[in-house]
Amino acid sequence: MTYTVVLLHEKDGRYSAIAPALGVASWGHDVPEALAMVAEAIELYLQAMRDDDEAIPADTNTFEVEMGDATDAVIYKVTVGERQEVSVA
């Protein structure tokens, strides 16, 4: 599954990462860490929803994000879920 993630560069140098469709957020010291942490949070959230037999929400194309003290924002697409190996013959 692929979800939109908003990455905010905070005044203190860290990066906040938010998946608006799910209301899931995390953070990291740099961009790769923030994206990895929010991907893990999304996977755990989706697994909890599956465990509770809840419907998995689709990604959203429209959302609002409060910038707070963030200096800038970037939009990413993060894919989570089972990894499939690709073999080339």
ROMI-446594 format. One line per 4 residues: for each residue x negated, z negated, y of N, C-alpha, C. Coordinates in steps of 0.2 Angstrom, whole numbers, plus 5000, padded with zeros to 4 digits. Example, Ala and Ser with C-alpha at 12.3 -4.5 7.8 and 13.67 -1.06 7.14 Angstrom:
REM ROMI-446594
4934:4961:4972:4938:4961:4978:4934:4961:4984 | 4936:4965:4989:4932:4964:4995:4936:4961:5000 $
***
This chain:
REM ROMI-446594
4996:5000:4994:5000:5000:5000:4996:5000:5006 | 4998:5003:5011:4994:5004:5017:4998:5001:5023 | 4995:4997:5027:4998:4993:5033:4994:4994:5039 | 4997:4995:5045:4994:4995:5051:4992:4988:5053 $
4985:4988:5055:4982:4981:5057:4980:4982:5065 | 4981:4977:5069:4979:4977:5076:4973:4973:5076 | 4967:4975:5078:4961:4971:5079:4960:4969:5086 | 4960:4963:5088:4959:4961:5095:4952:4958:5095 $
4948:4960:5100:4942:4957:5102:4943:4952:5107 | 4942:4946:5104:4943:4940:5108:4937:4938:5113 | 4939:4934:5118:4934:4933:5123:4928:4929:5120 | 4929:4925:5115:4923:4921:5112:4919:4925:5107 $
4921:4932:5107:4917:4936:5102:4920:4938:5095 | 4924:4933:5093:4927:4935:5086:4932:4940:5087 | 4935:4942:5081:4940:4947:5080:4946:4944:5077 | 4952:4945:5080:4958:4943:5077:4961:4949:5074 $
4964:4949:5068:4967:4955:5064:4974:4953:5062 | 4979:4957:5064:4986:4956:5063:4989:4962:5060 | 4993:4960:5055:4997:4966:5052:5004:4964:5054 | 5007:4968:5059:5013:4966:5062:5019:4967:5057 $
5019:4972:5053:5025:4973:5048:5026:4967:5044 | 5020:4963:5042:5021:4957:5038:5020:4950:5041 | 5018:4950:5048:5017:4944:5051:5011:4940:5048 | 5006:4944:5045:5000:4941:5042:4994:4942:5047 $
4990:4937:5048:4985:4937:5053:4979:4934:5050 | 4973:4936:5052:4966:4932:5050:4961:4934:5055 | 4955:4932:5054:4950:4934:5059:4943:4934:5056 | 4938:4936:5060:4931:4937:5057:4927:4937:5063 $
4920:4936:5061:4915:4936:5066:4913:4943:5069 | 4915:4948:5065:4914:4955:5067:4919:4959:5064 | 4919:4966:5065:4925:4970:5063:4925:4970:5056 | 4920:4972:5052:4921:4972:5045:4923:4966:5041 $
4921:4960:5044:4923:4954:5041:4931:4952:5043 | 4933:4954:5049:4940:4953:5051:4944:4958:5047 | 4942:4964:5045:4946:4968:5041:4947:4966:5034 | 4941:4964:5031:4941:4961:5025:4945:4955:5024 $
4945:4951:5029:4949:4944:5028:4957:4946:5029 | 4959:4951:5033:4966:4952:5034:4968:4956:5028 | 4964:4960:5025:4966:4964:5019:4967:4958:5013 | 4963:4953:5013:4964:4948:5008:4970:4944:5009 $
4972:4943:5015:4978:4939:5017:4984:4943:5015 | 4984:4950:5017:4989:4954:5015:4990:4954:5007 | 4985:4955:5004:4986:4955:4996:4989:4949:4994 | 4987:4943:4996:4989:4937:4994:4997:4936:4996 $
4998:4938:5002:5005:4938:5004:5010:4942:5000 | 5008:4948:4999:5011:4953:4995:5012:4950:4987 | 5007:4947:4985:5007:4944:4978:5012:4939:4978 | 5013:4935:4983:5017:4929:4983:5025:4932:4984 $
5025:4937:4987:5032:4940:4988:5034:4943:4981 | 5029:4946:4977:5031:4949:4971:5033:4943:4966 | 5029:4938:4966:5030:4932:4962:5037:4929:4963 | 5040:4930:4970:5046:4927:4971:5052:4932:4971 $
5050:4938:4968:5055:4944:4967:5058:4946:4974 | 5054:4946:4979:5056:4948:4986:5054:4955:4987 | 5058:4959:4991:5056:4966:4992:5050:4966:4997 | 5046:4971:4995:5040:4972:4999:5041:4976:5005 $
5040:4974:5011:5041:4977:5017:5037:4984:5018 | 5040:4989:5020:5036:4995:5022:5032:4993:5029 | 5027:4998:5030:5023:4997:5036:5028:4999:5042 | 5026:4997:5048:5030:4999:5054:5026:5003:5058 $
5030:5008:5062:5027:5012:5067:5027:5009:5074 | 5032:5004:5075:5033:5002:5081:5032:4994:5081 | 5028:4991:5086:5027:4984:5086:5024:4982:5093 | 5025:4976:5094:5022:4973:5100:5017:4968:5098 $
5011:4967:5102:5006:4962:5101:5004:4959:5107 | 5004:4953:5107:5002:4949:5113:4994:4949:5113 | 4991:4952:5119:4984:4952:5119:4981:4945:5121 | 4985:4941:5124:4982:4934:5125:4975:4935:5130 $
4970:4932:5128:4964:4933:5131:4959:4938:5128 | 4962:4942:5124:4958:4947:5121:4956:4952:5126 | 4950:4955:5125:4947:4960:5130:4949:4967:5128 | 4950:4969:5122:4953:4975:5120:4956:4975:5113 $
4959:4980:5111:4963:4981:5104:4961:4988:5101 | 4961:4988:5095:4960:4994:5091:4965:4994:5085 | 4968:4999:5083:4973:5000:5078:4969:5003:5072 | 4970:5000:5066:4967:5002:5060:4973:5003:5055 $
4972:5006:5049:4976:5006:5043:4972:5003:5038 | 4975:4998:5035:4971:4995:5029:4975:4996:5023 | 4972:4998:5018:4975:4999:5011:4973:4994:5006 | 4978:4991:5003:4977:4985:4999:4981:4987:4992 $
4979:4983:4987:4982:4984:4981:4977:4986:4975 | 4980:4988:4969:4976:4989:4964:4971:4995:4965 | 4965:4994:4964:4960:4999:4965:4960:5004:4959 | 4960:5010:4960:4960:5015:4954:4953:5018:4954 $
4950:5019:4948:4943:5022:4948:4945:5030:4947 | 4940:5033:4951:4941:5040:4950:4935:5043:4946 | 4936:5047:4942:4931:5050:4938:4931:5058:4939 | 4925:5060:4940:4924:5067:4941:4921:5070:4935 $
4924:5076:4932:4922:5079:4926:4918:5085:4928 $
***
